[in-house]
Amino acid sequence: MEISTRWNKKIFSLLLEKAKGDRSLRQFAFDCDISYVQMRKLVYMVQENPPRPKLIKKIANAAWNEVDLEDLLYAAGIFPADARVRDEDESSPAGIAEKVRSLSPKSRKSAEDYINYLLCKESEK
């Protein structure tokens, strides 16, 4: 795995909020088998360094709402060498744009922030 010197705390926090679902932060931390303090630092963007892959894997194993290991690793600045390629239909620009337009204004803003982050990462390659 290649580890970047830069990680995006905001995107990681957004992913954690989505992965948490309707559970409390304390319950989510318990389900992930990590400390509440550690989870709180990540969600509230207090932690300066990205979490290690082992901790990210614990979070991914307990994540809800289709948040997966790859999403969390990428937001943490960790890029697996064997990253899976998503299905073309699932990630077509038209399909993504349609999904973003159907979101509430707050969710749309979060999605647009995430898309901008991904576009920025793509342009760095």
Long-range contacts (C-beta under 8 A, 24 or more apart in sequence): 1-53, 1-73, 1-78, 1-79, 1-80, 1-81, 2-78, 2-79, 2-81, 3-50, 3-77, 3-78, 3-79, 4-77, 4-78, 4-79, 5-77, 6-77, 7-49, 7-50, 7-75, 7-76, 7-77, 8-75, 8-77, 8-117, 9-45, 9-47, 10-45, 10-113, 10-117, 11-75, 11-113, 11-114, 11-117, 12-42, 12-45, 12-50, 12-72, 12-75, 12-76, 13-42, 13-43, 13-44, 13-45, 14-110, 14-113, 14-114, 15-67, 15-71, 15-72, 15-75, 16-42, 16-43, 16-59, 17-43, 18-64, 18-65, 18-67, 19-59, 19-60, 19-62, 19-63, 19-64, 19-65, 19-67, 19-72, 20-64, 21-64, 21-65, 23-64, 28-62, 31-62, 32-58, 32-59, 32-61, 32-62, 33-58, 33-62, 34-58, 34-59, 50-76, 50-77, 50-78, 51-76, 53-78, 74-121, 75-117
